[in-house]
Amino acid sequence: MDTQTLLKQTSRSLYLSARALPHPVRDAFSTAYLLCRYADSIADTALLPPERRLYWITRYPDMIAHPDGAQPEQLVREISGSSANPYEEKLLQNFPLCLEAFQRLNAAQQAATLEVARRVCEGMQIDLTTFPAENAGTVKALATEKDLENYCHLMGGAPGIFWSRLIASTVKIGLPEQDFCQLGRNIGDALQIVNILRDLPRDLRIGRCYFPITELSAAGLAPAELLNEENAPRFEPIKRKWILWAIEKLAAAHTYMQTLPLTQVRHRAAVAWPVLWTADTLYKVFLENNLLDPAHKVKISRQIIYATMLFTPLIIGTNAGFSACLQRKLNKFPSDKKGL
């Protein structure tokens, strides 16, 4: 078992992007993703009460940086058997393998990996301290719009910065690194809000509403009322507001790709694919007239995924080609803000 096999088994789409990356950054990207995915499994496991999960999440980044033989073994013992997915369970049992992969990274990659792990764990601490236990039978919402934006920065933006730093460490980009990372954060924010929109019915049923109480109250809604599918029309303005936010963030990909040299085919493909798939998913969210219905699963087809990969040379061969492809997808949305 190696990290690439674990990645392939736990996230097919991320594995496709990772496989496209050049070797100098592929292992770092895969290792960081698996370590963050492992933290997510800790935060979500039903085997442990929230306070015990918080205990491990709080200590998790330091455990990566300074692995003590006893702590990782204890963690594996406590959460093994918590997933019905056999591939996820393999990841849970292979924490030492992920730690070994981290130790093989160079110093700069280790620092970047630790930073993104810390930021993601901050987001998971919000989950564990803000929302009720999954079986509490209640739903709680984040307080304000800023709280949701901050959560997206932690769970999506920080990985976007991490990926940008990896690229900048091996590629001569056309922007100052700080500006490049800011674009990466915007793209990561967009990916995260799309995940939150798509997963809304599932999150509600474990007591979590990421959409702020200020916006819900303005729409005459309480968080628990989102469990009733008949309230979808009242939630629609909130949904469309955050779709617009995602579109504005995703537009950063135009400039992001322009900074990547055309000769960096692997990097360009690894960036273009998730951006375009996110745009496709966001449009499916927009078309979904009852996002509150758990039976309506928002997911793009494999046909779309493979078609994007098939036309990769045309999409990434020129900056104009990528921008035209992304803009065609974004142009499907209403051009006026009132439509959203």
N, C-alpha and C positions, 0 to 999 in steps of 0.2 A: 504494500500500500504506500502511495506517495501523495503529495499535496495535489498534483494535477488530477489524479484519480478521484480524490475526495471532492475536489471542486466540480468535476464533471458530474458526480453523483448528487451533489447538493444544489447546484444551480446550473442548469444547462445553458441558459443565455449568457451568464457571466463566464462560463467556461469557453464559449465560442469567442467572446471578446478577448479573454486571456490568451487563448491559443494563437490569436492573431498578433499578439505583442511580441516584440523581439526578446530574445533570451535574457539580456541584461536586466529587464524589468519584469519579465513574466513571473518569476518565482516570488519576487517581492509583492506584486499585485495579488497573486494567488494566496500567499501566506497571510497577508493583511486581511483579505476577504474572509478566509476561513477562521481567523482569530476573532473577527467581528461577528461572524455568523455563530461562532461558539458562544460568545457573550450573549447573543440574542436567545440562544437555546437556554442558557442559564436564567435569563430574565423571564422566560415564558414557561419554564417547566412547571407542571402541575404537581410534581413530586415534592417540591419544597414550598413552605409558606413564604409569602412575600418578604418577610423580614430576613429570612435565611438567604433568599435570592439577592436581596440588597447587600447583605454581608459579602457575598462572593463578588458581585459586580463592583462594589467599592474597592475591593482588593485586586481585582482582575488585572489592570494594567501593570501594577507592580509585580504581580505573579509572572507576567510575561517577561518583564525586564530582569527580574532576579528570581528565576524559578528555584523553588525549594522542593526537593523530592517529595516531601510529605504532603504539601498543600495540593499540588496538581493531582496526586493520587487520591487524596480525600475528595476533591471536587469530582473526579471521574466516578468514584464510588457513589456519591450522592445523587448524581443526575443520570447515570446510566440506567437504561430501561424506561426513560421518560418519553421516548418518541415511538409512535406506531410505524413511522417510516423507517425501513431498514437501513436506508442510506444515511438518513440523519443520525440514526443510532451508531453507525460506524464512525461518523464524525465525533460524536460524544465520547466514544471510547478511544479516540486517537488524538486527544489533547497533547500528550507527550510528543507525538509526531509533529504537530504544528509548532510546538515550542522549539523542537530541534531545527525545524526549517527556519524559524526566526533567528536562531543563533548563527545560521549560515549566511545571513544577509550582511552586507557591508554596513559600516557605522551609520552612514547617511540614511540608508534604507531602514535600518532599525529605528532610528530617531523618528522618521516619518511614520512608520508603522505604529510606534508607541503613541504618537500624537493622535492619530486617527482613532486608535483603540480607546484612548482616554476620552476623546470627544463623544464617541458613540456610547461609551459607558455612561457619560453624563446624561445623554438622552434617555438611556434605559433607567437611570435613577429617577428621572422625571416620571416615567411610566409607573415605577414601583412606589413612588411617594405621593403621586397626584391621584391616581385612579384606585378604585376599590379592588379588593380581591376578586378573582374571576367568578367565584361562586356566590358573591355577595347579593346578587339580584338587583343591583342598582347600577345606574349609569352616571358618570361624572364627566364634565367637559372641561377643557382648558379654559382659563379665565379670559384671555384677551387675544386679539389678533397677533400682537407681538410675541405672545407665548407660542403660538403655532409657528410663526416665522422662525423663532429661535430653535424650536424643535426640529424644523426642517434643516436649519443650518448645522445642527449637531449630527443628525442621522443621514443627511444627504449631502449637504454642503461640505462638511469635513472630509468625507470620502472623495468628493470632487477636487478638493485642494490636494489631498494625498496623491491622487492619480496625476494631477498637474505637476506636482513636485517630482514624481518619478519620471515623467516625460522630460521635464526641464533638466534633469540630471544627466540625460544622455543625448538630448537633441538641442540644437541651436534654434531657439524659438525667436519669433519676430516681435516680441514684446518684453518689457521688464517682467521678471518672474512673478513679482507681486501682482501685477495686472493680469497676467496669465492665470494665476491661481484664483483671482477674483472671478474671472470668467468661468473657471472650473467649478467654483462654489455655486454660481448661479445655475449651471447645468445640473449639479447635484441636488440643489433645492428643487428644481423642476421634477427630477426623477422621484424625489421623496414625496412631494405633494400628490403626484400621480398614484403612488403606492397607497397613500392615505385615502384618497378618493376611492380607489378601486377596492380597498379592503374595508370600507366603512361598515357594511353589514356584519362582517365577522368581528370587527373591533367592538361594535356596539354590544354584541352578545357576550363579551367578556368585561363589560363595564366601562369601555374607553370611548370617549368622543373627543377627537382632536380639534373639532371645530368649536371656536370659542363661544362661551355662554353669552357674551355681549351680542354676537351676531344672531345666535339662536333666539335670544329674548326679543330682539328687534323684529324677528320673523314670527313671534308669538309661539315659540316652541320651547319646551323643556327637553333636556338631553334624552330622557327616557322615552319621549314621544317619537323619537326617530326609530324606535323599534316597531312602530306602526307604519306599515307601508303606505297607508292612505295619506300620510303626511308628506309624501315625496314632493307634491307641488309646492308646499310651503318651504321646503328645503332647497328647492331648485335655484333661487337667487344666490344662496350661499355657495352652492356647488359651482355655479357659473362664475362667481367672483373669483374663486380659487383656480378655476380653469384659466381665466385671464391672467392671473398671477403666474401660473405655470408657463403659459405661452410667452409672456414677457421675459421670464427667466431663461426659457429654452432658446430664445432668439440669440442669446450669447454664443451659441454654437457656431453662428456664422463667422464671427470674428475669431473664435477659438480655432476653427479649422484653417482660417487664413494664416494663422501664425505657425502652423505646422508645415514644414517644407514638403513639397509634392513628392520628393524622393522618399519620405518616411511613410511608405505604403502601409506597413503594419500598424504603426501608431494611428494613422488616419482611419484605417478600417475599424480598429478597436474603439475609436471615439465615435465614428459615424454610426455604427450599428445601434448601440443603445440609445443614442439621441433620436434616430429615426423611429425605432421601435417605441420609444416613449411618446413621440408625437402621434403615432398610430393608436397607442393605448389611450392617450388623452382624448382623441376624437371619439373613440368608442364610449368613453365616459360621458362625453358631451351628448352623444346620441341616446344614451341610456335614459329612458324616461322615468325609471323607478330605481334609482341607485340604492334605495333602502331595502330592496327585495333581495334576501340572501340567495334566492334561486337564480338570480340574474348575475352570472359570473362574467366580469369584464376581463377579457383576455384576447390578445391577438392570436391569429392562427399560425400554425407552423408554416403554412404556405406563404404568409407575409414575411416571416423570418427568413425563409430560404430564398424568397424572391429578392429581398434586400441584399443577401449575400451573393446571389447570382449576378446581380448588376453592380457589384462593388467597383469594378474598374471604371465604369461610367460615372458612378457617384463620387468617387474620391479622386479620380484622375485629374480633375481641375477644381479650383475653388468655386468657380461658377457652377459647375455640375452639382456639387454638394449643396450649395446655397439654393439652387433652383429646386432640387429634390425636397429639401426641408421646407422651403417656402410654399411649395405646392401642397404639402401636408397642412401647414399652418393656415393657408388660404381657404381651407375647407370650413374653417370656423367663420361665423359672421364677422364682417369687417368693422361693424360699429360696436362700441362697447355696450350699447343697449341690448344688442343681441346676445350678449353674454352677461 
